[in-house]
Amino acid sequence: KPLTLRFDVSTTPTFMKEVKVKVPMDRSYEETEETAGGAATNVVKTKTLKAVRRVTEFHYDVKIEWSLSVYSGTSVDERTVLMSNKSSSVIVKQAKESSRLRISPRSYELPLTWLLKQVNLDDMASQFKVDTSRESTKTPRRNDDVDEAIVFSGRLSSWIGQIHTGLYGSLAQIEGQHDPALEKDRRSSYTSDLSCQDDSTFNPILPLMEDRSEPSGNSEDKVVPGCMIKIELQSHEDSTDRNVLLSSSDLTKLTNEHARSLQEGLETCARAFDASEYVVTTTAEIELGAVLRNLRSLSIQYEETMNYVESMMERQLVAAIGKRLTQDDLQTYVRYHDARLLSPAPKPFSLSIRRPEHYPTGLISIETVDDKNDCIHSHSRQVNVGSTLNVALNSATQVQLSGNQYLHGWMNHRFGEDKKNHRLVARARQFSAFILVIGTMVDGTTLGPDDAIIVQNKDELLIPLLLEEIPTAREFKDAIKSLSPEQQRFAQSYRSMQLSSSMFGLCVVQIKPQLESLLGLPADALDKEMKLTRDLMELFIEYQVPSDLLSYNGHSESAALEDKIANVTANVKAVVDVIESQKEKQLKDERARTDMAMEEMLQQEEQMPPPAQYYGASASSAKLKRKVKGGRGRAHPPKSIERFRSLERAAPSMAMAACADEGDYMCEAADSISIDDEGGAGGYKGAADQTENGSRTNDIDGQGTTSGQSDQNDSTSEGVDFTLI
């Protein structure tokens, strides 16, 4: 049965009485009394009175009870008490409130099952050992047995911390509530750490080993007389392991020294305990705190010792190799030995896209995401020779691809927790193009496409690969063997779904051979027709022109290659001419609509009042002129500006045409003109200057610039706020 160590603690406060106390104050008063004496003399008496204040004290009887016990299985009521204490103390407060004096019953448990498994109860001998035959055993520190020991050590430290908080923290809180009114009844300052601060207890857990070529004779049984504990080493088949351990005499000395120093430390703490400094704390809590503190020190020392052994072995390995190994070093090591032991050896996954007897059109590779960009090394072999690969583009279209199919296998080696990210890289050369399709293999002859892209003309495509690890078949079997049959079936079904999508599929389709077959041209006909290939790609991709309009439509299939290319070129030119004519027609229609809109706008402006109504008196001194074949015109009023802004937002090309058609304006006044929607000041701003040779310069920010000499009859204005239309 499992064995559990249990600690219980609780406090119960009981109100006892209420007492009125007079507390002296720092202030005092003097009274003088004069009485008549004999012989015409007066007697003067002086009396000093001290001020006091009345304080009400509330007395509580606080009972504290705690116990350390052990029980087997679930028989908590039948537990065996190892250590306990009951005490009662009087706490004086100046407020009638007892909630902070009460500790509700608390229990802290520590399972001892693992610890008992390491002890042979028949002869009380330790049977802890590291199973070196397991695959998980790597070093004296990195193995399952030591990991379980460190887990128990951590639970022990956590359990001690809970007791420290539950018992000693509560005692510190209760001690802090003791607040009598009189100074003589108060205790000295109290700290929350009730465990003895004496660190002289010897810790026997040390990373000590000795190199003995031969076991000593009678030194194993030689023990110091009068020792409290005697340790004997069990006989072991392999004497090599025993030679590196300390002798039983040394182990007995270390253990007895620990027991002696612990007993001495408890006695020192008991002598140093001053009951006058505490109210509810007794020597039992002090001794318990010292023992718990020593237990925590032992658990911490054990983990640090095992880590020290690990670090020592690591330093020895680094010294033997000459450097600290990294993930890159491990990859280099594996590739070196793979090349020596495997035939054929793994090769870099960097595949050129090419046709036989042709220059490569691109490159496909899987690289690491770092500064080196190394390619992964994989095993590969050709599969499904002579079969086709089915690719479903949608529910109604399925493509059958014929070509070479290869199966690649990659074993990713990881060094500790270091992980490297990888990416798929596709590169195309100039005047080359191919289609890249990626997805998962549904079965041996079907590719489920997820994405596709055309890579052409020196494109470089980088696709990050999100790799997820799934358990191996053995790990999966070990993980589900304790589950119910229903859970096992569900786990197996889910793993089947994971495995169905774990095969990464990659398909490359070269475009030029497919174009030649689609257009009825012989093989390699488009190798040197760069312009024709570019036009065909543009027509198929951008305009989606049917292939019947571009393919070879000659009467003889045995015509010369030049004739077939000329026929396809003529077909392409015909389609391109139609597209160009449609573009010109659309542009002409757009210009016609722009002209019509401008005419309508000019007609509306002719029906408007003179500009003076809009500009007001502030513009009376300004002469707005327009050069139209030597004539003078008028500027557009603000409402015309508003129409132009609306036209500019709706059709920019129409607004620019309107601006060009209106001609050039210039202002002949030093006064600033500010135009807004209502004809007042502020609003639209700009500047324009008319030069003598007819050129105009604009500044959107409102600063006009002048090039050349201005007209003699017109004075150039600088800094004039005006909107040019």
PyMOL commands that set and color helices and strands:
alter all, ss='L'
color gray80, all
select helices_A, chain A and resi 99-101+113-117+144-177+183-185+239-243+248-272+275-277+283-321+327-341+473-480+485-500+511-519+530-541+547-549+561-606+612-615+617-619+638-650+652-662
alter helices_A, ss='H'
color red, helices_A
select strands_A, chain A and resi 3-36+42-72+80-93+103-111+119-120+125-126+347-348+350-353+362-368+377-383+388-392+398-402+405-409+422-428+433-443+446-456+460-465+504-510+624-626+665-667+688-690+696-698
alter strands_A, ss='S'
color yellow, strands_A
deselect
rebuild
show_as cartoon
